[in-house]
Amino acid sequence: MEERMRILLCEDDENLGMLLREYLQAKGYDTELCPDGEAGYKSFLKSKFDLCVLDVMMPKKDGFTLAQEIRAANSEVPIIFLTAKTMKEDILEGFKIGADDYLTKPFSMEELTLRIEAILRRVKGKKNKESSIYKIGRFIFDTQKQLLILDGEKQTKLTTKESELLGLLCAHANEILQRDFALKTIWIDDNYFNARSMDVYITKLRKHLKDDESIEIINIHGKGYKLITPDAE
């Protein structure tokens, strides 16, 4: 019997929280509901979750702060933000922290479950793949472990999004990685906010790779990105 996927749901609106938990439970997800960010963090540390759904505006600890703490404890678990905020700055802040998706209220429960299913399919497909190792300059990139290793010593643990994006760049090393292709492959939708999110992750990857001057990620205007590397094996 396949083990049920576990979801951490943090929502301070009691009625909405109960409705979401019941709906997700009915869809086959083992869902734990927490009324604030502080309770959410305690629950996250106690149990293993496959995905987190976090309201942004919560008492005691807001969703952004909670997400940062979750990311510090586990860089891989997917995070979806729920919020009434629609300002671009807030949405971009969520993606900078490492959000996998972002839903503004009001939203349909069906849309939430579809997004959850898409993210979990992507994570499951990634785990089922055989280990892929790329050599890029002085770095070794282990896609399965999400590790970037410099000169066989210094190790950097990448987030899921960083790893997926670097994996695409490595697969297209010294070639153009089309922007639309990357967006639809990793973010599913090529809308404005996802495009800005990808720009943030490109900046992060450049910082991770800065110790090797022979490696460069360049913008190809109107097309996408190119990973320039002396070798990509």
ChimeraX attribute file (.defattr): number of C-alpha atoms within 10 A of each C-alpha:
attribute: neighborCount
match mode: 1-to-1
recipient: residues
	/A:1	3
	/A:2	4
	/A:3	7
	/A:4	12
	/A:5	14
	/A:6	19
	/A:7	24
	/A:8	24
	/A:9	25
	/A:10	29
	/A:11	28
	/A:12	19
	/A:13	13
	/A:14	12
	/A:15	9
	/A:16	11
	/A:17	18
	/A:18	15
	/A:19	12
	/A:20	19
	/A:21	21
	/A:22	16
	/A:23	16
	/A:24	22
	/A:25	16
	/A:26	11
	/A:27	10
	/A:28	12
	/A:29	18
	/A:30	18
	/A:31	23
	/A:32	19
	/A:33	21
	/A:34	21
	/A:35	18
	/A:36	24
	/A:37	26
	/A:38	18
	/A:39	15
	/A:40	25
	/A:41	20
	/A:42	11
	/A:43	16
	/A:44	19
	/A:45	12
	/A:46	9
	/A:47	10
	/A:48	13
	/A:49	18
	/A:50	17
	/A:51	21
	/A:52	25
	/A:53	25
	/A:54	28
	/A:55	28
	/A:56	26
	/A:57	19
	/A:58	20
	/A:59	13
	/A:60	11
	/A:61	16
	/A:62	17
	/A:63	26
	/A:64	24
	/A:65	15
	/A:66	23
	/A:67	26
	/A:68	17
	/A:69	15
	/A:70	19
	/A:71	18
	/A:72	10
	/A:73	13
	/A:74	14
	/A:75	17
	/A:76	20
	/A:77	20
	/A:78	24
	/A:79	26
	/A:80	25
	/A:81	22
	/A:82	23
	/A:83	21
	/A:84	13
	/A:85	14
	/A:86	11
	/A:87	8
	/A:88	12
	/A:89	11
	/A:90	14
	/A:91	22
	/A:92	18
	/A:93	13
	/A:94	23
	/A:95	25
	/A:96	18
	/A:97	16
	/A:98	26
	/A:99	26
	/A:100	23
	/A:101	22
	/A:102	21
	/A:103	20
	/A:104	13
	/A:105	11
	/A:106	9
	/A:107	12
	/A:108	9
	/A:109	13
	/A:110	11
	/A:111	11
	/A:112	19
	/A:113	16
	/A:114	11
	/A:115	18
	/A:116	21
	/A:117	12
	/A:118	14
	/A:119	21
	/A:120	17
	/A:121	12
	/A:122	14
	/A:123	16
	/A:124	11
	/A:125	10
	/A:126	15
	/A:127	13
	/A:128	10
	/A:129	10
	/A:130	9
	/A:131	11
	/A:132	11
	/A:133	18
	/A:134	18
	/A:135	17
	/A:136	23
	/A:137	19
	/A:138	19
	/A:139	22
	/A:140	19
	/A:141	24
	/A:142	19
	/A:143	22
	/A:144	18
	/A:145	15
	/A:146	21
	/A:147	19
	/A:148	26
	/A:149	17
	/A:150	19
	/A:151	12
	/A:152	10
	/A:153	9
	/A:154	10
	/A:155	14
	/A:156	13
	/A:157	16
	/A:158	22
	/A:159	19
	/A:160	23
	/A:161	22
	/A:162	19
	/A:163	23
	/A:164	20
	/A:165	21
	/A:166	23
	/A:167	20
	/A:168	17
	/A:169	22
	/A:170	24
	/A:171	15
	/A:172	17
	/A:173	22
	/A:174	18
	/A:175	13
	/A:176	17
	/A:177	22
	/A:178	17
	/A:179	18
	/A:180	16
	/A:181	15
	/A:182	21
	/A:183	18
	/A:184	13
	/A:185	15
	/A:186	19
	/A:187	20
	/A:188	16
	/A:189	15
	/A:190	18
	/A:191	12
	/A:192	10
	/A:193	17
	/A:194	22
	/A:195	16
	/A:196	17
	/A:197	22
	/A:198	23
	/A:199	14
	/A:200	17
	/A:201	20
	/A:202	19
	/A:203	11
	/A:204	14
	/A:205	18
	/A:206	15
	/A:207	10
	/A:208	16
	/A:209	19
	/A:210	11
	/A:211	12
	/A:212	15
	/A:213	10
	/A:214	14
	/A:215	19
	/A:216	16
	/A:217	18
	/A:218	14
	/A:219	16
	/A:220	13
	/A:221	7
	/A:222	8
	/A:223	12
	/A:224	15
	/A:225	22
	/A:226	20
	/A:227	24
	/A:228	21
	/A:229	19
	/A:230	13
	/A:231	15
	/A:232	19
	/A:233	11
